[in-house]
């Protein structure tokens, strides 16, 4: 594919400067990796370094400093423009919309139109697969699973019985939706399993990363709201209710029966105890351990998690602990010397 600067500006609904009619763009890349025939983008604090990039065209916001040595396309959101450019130049290969002869599809399953089911996928009785879905090899879709339209299920995914997927759900390789929740009753030192009779509901536009797990509810449903995204190796426990447009970075772990509001972010290795409520628009820093309810619009860090400001104060104090210890030892020595003089 080859595009002119003007064509790219029109595609991005932006304005351009320093047009070079002879320049043809054939790819999109990052600032460091881009070459003379690539388009790239920059946002603060990298704008001041973008002149060092070899990119033939740069995408910047209207407020960023300009470049005079190459074409510039101005858009309101350079990050969103970069995503659009990736989709333009690196469109995914179209999957053949057929059911492989090597897949097992129960005659009691309902398969929509324009669906691809590849070799060695297994679709149980009562499952419903919506129009436009793509199911890759070695995937298991359990009994009575309901899947909306245009979902993409990558290889080696398991979706257990009775789970519900909305439209445009993406499940990356190796993830498990609807495994049993971790529920046991202990008597006389013996752990007896509590049946996990609920399901998991993933609403529209949810994406679950590789090898992440979402447990089915003991009763009722574990719910993940619209637009929420899970990174790789994330765990959501049974009966969790997660709001819309949340982000869970790698190794985040949420215990059972936690309610999380909309637009929350859990950084890497952040976790919670069970049976707590977290409000809207909250941020949990990396390795934060949340043990109590959290009000909306909070930023938490540390273990046990406290407000980000208090955590910074605690960390600053800890960094001074070594010097404080030395001063205390000096004072103890001086006090001992004074006591000796008094005795004399």
Wavefront OBJ file of the C-alpha trace (Angstrom):
o trace
v 0.000 0.000 0.000
v 1.164 3.503 -0.822
v -0.407 6.822 0.241
v 0.378 10.492 -0.290
v 0.517 12.973 2.582
v -2.702 14.579 1.396
v -4.479 11.231 1.254
v -3.339 10.432 4.792
v -4.439 13.842 6.063
v -7.878 13.295 4.545
v -8.037 9.793 6.020
v -7.228 11.181 9.502
v -9.516 14.246 9.079
v -6.503 16.442 9.824
v -4.584 19.305 8.263
v -1.103 19.054 6.819
v 1.976 21.248 6.609
v 5.090 21.104 4.443
v 3.601 18.820 1.824
v 6.019 16.886 -0.368
v 4.112 15.776 -3.486
v 6.759 13.234 -4.436
v 6.777 11.490 -1.050
v 4.869 8.206 -0.865
v 4.213 6.578 2.512
v 4.222 2.787 2.593
v 4.089 1.998 6.307
v 3.548 3.142 9.887
v 6.018 2.760 12.745
v 7.210 4.092 16.087
v 9.469 7.135 16.437
v 12.663 5.128 16.792
v 11.880 2.419 14.249
v 10.354 4.588 11.503
v 12.124 5.100 8.174
v 11.825 7.755 5.439
v 8.734 6.141 3.916
v 6.947 5.620 7.241
v 4.476 7.794 9.105
v 4.818 8.101 12.882
v 3.401 10.208 15.728
v 4.535 11.967 18.885
v 2.886 13.234 22.061
v 4.429 15.000 25.072
v 7.062 14.491 26.404
v 8.372 12.970 23.154
v 7.416 15.832 20.847
v 10.643 17.669 21.618
v 12.611 14.632 20.381
v 10.579 13.837 17.267
v 12.983 15.795 15.016
v 15.483 12.949 15.636
v 13.125 10.405 14.065
v 13.720 9.300 10.463
v 9.951 9.143 9.805
v 8.907 10.737 6.498
v 5.709 12.183 7.997
v 4.886 13.069 11.603
v 1.450 13.220 13.232
v 1.181 15.902 15.921
v -1.570 17.732 17.782
v -2.438 21.353 16.859
v -0.690 22.614 20.013
v 2.634 20.855 19.484
v 5.713 22.578 18.097
v 6.080 22.233 14.349
v 8.721 20.637 12.149
v 10.107 22.309 9.058
v 12.148 19.444 7.631
v 9.257 17.111 6.744
v 5.460 16.985 6.320
v 3.329 17.203 9.466
v -0.309 16.159 9.861
v -2.202 17.898 12.663
v -4.985 15.988 14.450
v -6.706 16.377 17.816
v -5.648 12.944 19.106
v -2.369 11.620 17.664
v -2.649 8.330 19.579
v -6.055 7.580 18.053
v -4.689 8.567 14.651
v -1.819 6.104 15.083
v -4.318 3.313 15.791
v -6.254 4.214 12.636
v -3.029 4.184 10.620
v -2.087 0.746 11.956
v -5.472 -0.568 10.875
v -5.026 1.055 7.462
v -1.518 -0.218 6.720
v -1.571 -3.477 8.654
v -5.067 -4.786 8.118
v -5.587 -8.299 9.437
v -5.731 -11.057 6.906
v -9.256 -12.065 6.105
v -10.249 -15.433 7.551
v -12.093 -17.826 5.286
v -15.659 -18.023 6.549
v -16.180 -21.776 6.553
v -16.610 -24.539 9.111
v -13.643 -26.871 8.885
v -14.359 -30.542 8.318
v -11.956 -31.181 11.185
v -13.962 -29.125 13.690
v -16.652 -30.715 15.853
v -19.901 -28.764 15.878
v -22.817 -30.336 17.694
v -25.939 -30.663 15.541
v -27.752 -29.028 18.459
v -25.597 -25.871 18.258
v -26.831 -22.773 16.427
v -24.300 -21.177 14.089
v -24.881 -17.722 12.601
v -24.011 -16.376 9.173
v -20.493 -15.678 7.891
v -18.848 -17.652 10.709
v -15.402 -19.274 10.626
v -14.794 -22.356 12.786
v -11.321 -23.738 12.209
v -9.863 -27.204 12.608
v -10.132 -28.982 15.968
v -12.463 -26.421 17.537
v -15.188 -28.084 19.631
v -18.689 -26.570 19.860
v -21.019 -28.218 22.382
v -24.762 -28.787 22.201
v -26.937 -25.750 22.805
v -24.187 -23.255 22.030
v -25.195 -20.217 19.967
v -22.550 -18.537 17.800
v -23.503 -15.107 16.418
v -22.972 -13.777 12.907
v -19.437 -12.969 11.818
v -17.609 -14.803 14.613
v -14.175 -16.345 14.103
v -13.205 -19.366 16.200
v -9.617 -20.536 15.864
v -8.227 -24.094 16.342
v -8.247 -26.034 19.604
v -10.975 -23.888 21.143
v -13.698 -25.298 23.395
v -17.131 -23.661 23.488
v -19.250 -25.288 26.190
v -22.890 -26.233 26.394
v -25.443 -23.428 26.125
v -22.793 -20.726 25.623
v -24.276 -17.662 23.953
v -21.887 -15.644 21.786
v -22.813 -12.344 20.136
v -21.770 -11.054 16.736
v -18.232 -10.531 15.383
v -16.416 -12.160 18.296
v -12.870 -13.444 17.820
v -11.841 -16.523 19.812
v -8.136 -17.246 19.426
v -6.492 -20.708 19.704
v -6.661 -22.776 22.882
v -9.425 -20.748 24.524
v -11.975 -22.365 26.834
v -15.443 -20.897 27.302
v -17.305 -23.052 29.802
v -20.984 -23.941 29.900
v -23.723 -21.277 30.165
v -21.366 -18.306 29.769
v -22.524 -15.304 27.746
v -20.388 -13.184 25.408
v -21.619 -9.911 23.943
v -20.748 -8.470 20.554
v -17.157 -7.951 19.393
v -15.625 -9.803 22.336
v -11.992 -10.831 21.820
v -10.519 -13.761 23.741
v -6.760 -14.128 23.313
v -4.957 -17.464 23.258
v -5.094 -19.640 26.346
v -7.637 -17.684 28.378
v -10.383 -19.464 30.330
v -13.832 -17.976 30.811
v -16.093 -19.717 33.283
v -13.727 -21.990 35.176
v -14.941 -22.942 38.643
v -14.645 -20.331 41.346
v -12.364 -21.099 44.299
v -15.004 -22.186 46.800
v -14.550 -24.786 49.566
v -16.007 -25.603 52.966
v -13.445 -26.791 55.518
v -14.516 -29.260 58.220
v -12.132 -31.196 60.417
v -9.237 -30.158 58.200
v -10.880 -31.441 55.029
v -11.766 -29.119 52.125
v -15.045 -29.950 50.412
v -15.864 -28.311 47.092
v -18.763 -25.869 46.849
v -20.557 -26.356 43.502
v -20.101 -23.342 41.219
v -23.486 -23.092 39.533
v -23.377 -19.581 38.051
v -21.809 -18.259 34.871
v -19.716 -15.429 33.404
v -21.131 -12.555 31.360
v -18.762 -10.554 29.169
v -20.504 -7.508 27.735
v -19.833 -5.865 24.353
v -16.239 -5.018 23.334
v -14.547 -6.820 26.225
v -11.074 -8.194 25.503
v -9.366 -10.849 27.624
v -5.597 -11.330 27.302
v -3.567 -14.513 26.930
v -3.794 -16.998 29.801
v -6.133 -14.823 31.846
v -8.958 -16.419 33.823
v -12.434 -15.283 34.804
v -14.181 -17.619 37.264
v -17.844 -18.486 37.075
v -20.032 -17.347 39.963
v -21.031 -19.677 42.781
v -24.578 -18.556 42.015
v -25.748 -15.771 39.678
v -23.059 -14.230 37.424
v -19.535 -12.892 37.312
v -19.907 -9.777 35.134
v -17.401 -7.758 33.111
v -18.822 -4.501 31.745
v -18.691 -3.047 28.253
v -15.311 -2.043 26.884
v -13.250 -3.453 29.753
v -9.852 -4.856 28.795
v -7.784 -7.504 30.589
v -4.057 -7.885 29.952
v -2.287 -11.255 30.008
v -2.242 -13.327 33.218
v -5.077 -11.481 34.962
v -7.456 -13.236 37.361
v -11.030 -12.236 38.220
v -12.615 -14.275 41.005
v -16.135 -15.642 41.270
v -19.072 -13.256 41.620
v -16.989 -10.194 40.754
v -18.902 -7.368 39.093
v -16.641 -5.129 37.015
v -17.896 -1.900 35.449
v -17.398 -0.466 31.984
v -14.126 0.626 30.365
v -11.836 -0.694 33.084
v -8.209 -1.727 32.513
v -6.427 -4.610 34.251
v -2.676 -4.833 33.619
v -0.709 -8.075 33.782
v -0.795 -10.105 37.008
v -3.644 -8.107 38.541
v -5.736 -10.347 40.777
v -9.240 -9.623 42.061
v -10.648 -11.839 44.807
v -14.224 -13.063 44.804
v -17.339 -10.933 45.274
v -15.648 -7.607 44.564
v -17.659 -4.811 42.939
v -15.658 -2.394 40.774
v -17.060 0.774 39.195
v -16.570 2.228 35.732
v -13.277 3.518 34.295
v -11.002 1.936 36.903
v -7.386 0.937 36.253
v -5.428 -1.783 38.055
v -1.710 -1.592 37.305
v 0.569 -4.633 37.239
v 0.306 -7.032 40.196
v -2.361 -4.939 41.932
v -4.825 -7.035 43.921
v -7.710 -6.979 46.352
v -9.239 -8.944 49.180
v -12.749 -10.241 48.619
v -16.134 -8.676 49.351
v -15.209 -5.007 48.937
v -16.528 -2.184 46.751
v -14.433 0.117 44.588
v -16.001 3.239 43.104
v -15.738 4.811 39.661
v -12.595 6.358 38.149
v -10.133 4.742 40.558
v -6.474 4.006 39.929
v -4.589 1.221 41.733
v -0.830 1.560 41.364
v 1.411 -1.416 40.659
v 1.450 -3.982 43.492
v -1.221 -2.110 45.421
v -2.985 -4.385 47.909
v -6.538 -3.146 48.461
v -8.116 -4.397 51.698
v -10.995 -1.948 52.239
v -13.740 -0.231 50.264
v -12.446 2.560 48.012
v -14.506 5.683 47.185
v -14.810 6.981 43.631
v -12.006 9.061 42.091
v -9.331 7.579 44.365
v -5.679 6.855 43.595
v -4.271 4.091 45.773
v -0.814 2.603 46.246
v 1.182 0.370 48.596
v 0.249 -2.521 50.871
v -2.060 -2.201 52.592
v -3.196 0.296 49.980
v -3.541 3.903 51.054
v -4.010 7.138 49.132
v -1.249 7.813 46.642
v -0.217 10.996 48.463
v 0.089 9.208 51.827
v 2.042 6.398 50.178
v 4.525 8.895 48.734
v 5.009 10.379 52.212
v 5.566 6.923 53.691
v 8.112 6.060 51.010
v 9.938 9.329 51.555
v 10.099 8.624 55.289
v 11.384 5.084 54.721
v 14.172 6.383 52.488
v 15.313 8.578 55.394
v 15.195 5.720 57.905
v 18.884 4.820 57.483
v 20.041 8.368 58.247
v 17.651 8.567 61.202
v 19.036 5.303 62.567
v 22.599 6.658 62.377
v 21.572 9.821 64.221
v 19.860 7.802 66.957
v 23.033 5.723 67.418
v 25.082 8.903 67.702
v 22.672 10.331 70.270
v 22.769 7.106 72.271
v 26.568 7.270 72.293
v 26.546 10.918 73.414
v 23.980 10.135 76.119
v 26.101 7.269 77.416
v 29.152 9.564 77.585
v 27.177 12.181 79.534
v 25.953 9.550 81.965
v 29.540 8.427 82.564
v 30.616 12.029 83.284
v 27.732 12.450 85.742
v 28.791 9.324 87.624
v 32.337 10.736 87.939
l 1 2 3 4 5 6 7 8 9 10 11 12 13 14 15 16 17 18 19 20 21 22 23 24 25 26 27 28 29 30 31 32 33 34 35 36 37 38 39 40 41 42 43 44 45 46 47 48 49 50 51 52 53 54 55 56 57 58 59 60 61 62 63 64 65 66 67 68 69 70 71 72 73 74 75 76 77 78 79 80 81 82 83 84 85 86 87 88 89 90 91 92 93 94 95 96 97 98 99 100 101 102 103 104 105 106 107 108 109 110 111 112 113 114 115 116 117 118 119 120 121 122 123 124 125 126 127 128 129 130 131 132 133 134 135 136 137 138 139 140 141 142 143 144 145 146 147 148 149 150 151 152 153 154 155 156 157 158 159 160 161 162 163 164 165 166 167 168 169 170 171 172 173 174 175 176 177 178 179 180 181 182 183 184 185 186 187 188 189 190 191 192 193 194 195 196 197 198 199 200 201 202 203 204 205 206 207 208 209 210 211 212 213 214 215 216 217 218 219 220 221 222 223 224 225 226 227 228 229 230 231 232 233 234 235 236 237 238 239 240 241 242 243 244 245 246 247 248 249 250 251 252 253 254 255 256 257 258 259 260 261 262 263 264 265 266 267 268 269 270 271 272 273 274 275 276 277 278 279 280 281 282 283 284 285 286 287 288 289 290 291 292 293 294 295 296 297 298 299 300 301 302 303 304 305 306 307 308 309 310 311 312 313 314 315 316 317 318 319 320 321 322 323 324 325 326 327 328 329 330 331 332 333 334 335 336 337 338 339 340 341 342 343 344
